[in-house]
Amino acid sequence: MFCKAWATHRVRMNTHTKKKTLHLLFKSLIA
């Protein structure tokens, strides 16, 4: 149970980081 929750959290954080990176990349392209 704990492992599943941890894995879900990891995936969520990973997705968030990717979105953040894409957003920064997008901003630098516009600038």
FENGIHU-V797580 format. One record per backbone hydrogen bond with DSSP energy under -1.0 kcal/mol. NH is the residue of the N-H (numbers start at 1). CO is the residue of the C=O. Records with the same first field share a line. If there is no record, write none. Layout:
NH=CO, CO
This chain:
5=1
6=2
7=3
8=4
9=5
10=6
11=7
12=8
13=9
14=10
15=11
16=12
17=13
18=14
19=15
20=16
21=17
22=18
23=19
24=20
25=21
26=22
27=23
28=24
29=25
30=26
31=27
